């Protein structure tokens, strides 16, 4: 087996299509009042166009070999940080750089092998951000906007949609990148909601555990999944009956609001 290159190990696919870059920058809606946190600037395809219109761009790059070229082109309102986005404590970085700037936004052409992990970073920062625009592989993007009754609907869909309005803006062909990835990509925009729409933030952890259990075995019914998670069969039957749900109902068939009602019912609330 051929040894993987550094780019392959880091999941690097650099944008080079100028029309696509322009569309992504426009989707970010950069303004002079914005602090941008960019994940994986690479060669700066998004970094520098964003910096022309934004207040400040803090670009976080894991590959140290890319830093000198980025720093050589960086304007006064750009700071390049060498680091792993999954290990950095972003909150103090944001607070240090946002002075005089009213909005914090995130952007990035994400390494696809860590894109799901970065979504949990997004959730952690939800109370600091106004929006984020990321590139994902097409299949992941479709999961993010999935609705009840579809195979791509998942606990992550529910968690993210609770806190963000999510829009799949457009698809991107592999040829827009160098080297081209093996799959199509998509540009997705997250706009932070003023308040959660399905469940309150204070119940985040408990409800997350509940929906993970509910979807644990997708071919099994909600009732069986919840029984295997330790809920009382009698209590589950009572709650399902209360909400007029059939015993054969699966979690993926239910809207987030209904799942939350079942969760509350099982808690005895």
Order of alpha helices (4+ residues) and beta strands (2+ residues): alpha-beta-alpha-beta-alpha-beta-alpha-beta-alpha-beta-alpha-beta-alpha-alpha-beta-beta-beta-alpha-alpha-alpha-alpha
